[in-house]
């Protein structure tokens, strides 16, 4: 597993060079900026539990408390130096499943306004991530 809690994997070429770990870091920071790391940790843990039935590699995501902050460890396969995440990769498929579950939880807890904010993040926009169920669109 690769330990993370910053924006890893960002290559020199811009948003196309982000690996799955970097995309996760962007999601984590965006949620934590508004809700705090404790709520972010709870949401991600619950989403992992729900999505792991279809993507078992998600159980390798470990979230732990260090002093007053929450930190996470991601599956090693999510970090590939200078190589972008591609839609067919298992890591990317698992990440998309996790994003869908995070989206469902955020809609339940906060409505669609926060989801709209996530959808406007340049690094996430255009990657085919589904934050809300089709009937919520």
Long-range contacts (C-beta under 8 A, 24 or more apart in sequence): 1-60, 1-62, 1-73, 1-74, 1-75, 1-76, 2-73, 2-74, 2-75, 2-76, 2-78, 2-79, 3-71, 3-73, 4-72, 4-73, 4-74, 4-79, 5-71, 5-72, 8-79, 9-79, 9-80, 9-81, 11-82, 11-84, 15-122, 15-123, 16-84, 17-82, 17-83, 17-84, 18-84, 18-85, 18-123, 19-78, 19-79, 19-80, 19-81, 19-83, 19-84, 19-85, 20-74, 20-77, 20-78, 20-79, 20-80, 20-85, 20-89, 20-91, 20-92, 20-94, 20-95, 21-74, 21-78, 21-79, 22-123, 23-85, 23-95, 23-123, 23-124, 23-127, 24-72, 24-74, 24-78, 24-95, 24-98, 26-121, 26-123, 26-124, 27-99, 27-102, 27-118, 27-124, 28-72, 30-117, 30-118, 30-121, 31-102, 31-106, 31-118, 34-114, 34-117, 37-69, 37-70, 38-70, 40-70, 41-65, 41-70, 41-72, 43-102, 43-105, 43-106, 43-109, 44-72, 44-98, 44-102, 46-101, 46-105, 47-98, 47-101, 47-102, 47-104, 47-105, 48-98, 48-101, 50-101, 50-104, 51-94, 51-97, 51-98, 51-100, 51-101, 54-97, 55-93, 55-94, 55-97, 55-98, 57-90, 57-91, 57-94, 58-94, 58-97, 58-98, 61-98, 87-128, 96-128, 96-129, 96-130, 99-129, 99-130, 99-131, 100-130, 100-131, 102-131, 103-130, 103-131, 103-132, 104-132, 104-133, 106-131, 107-131, 107-132, 107-133, 107-136, 112-136
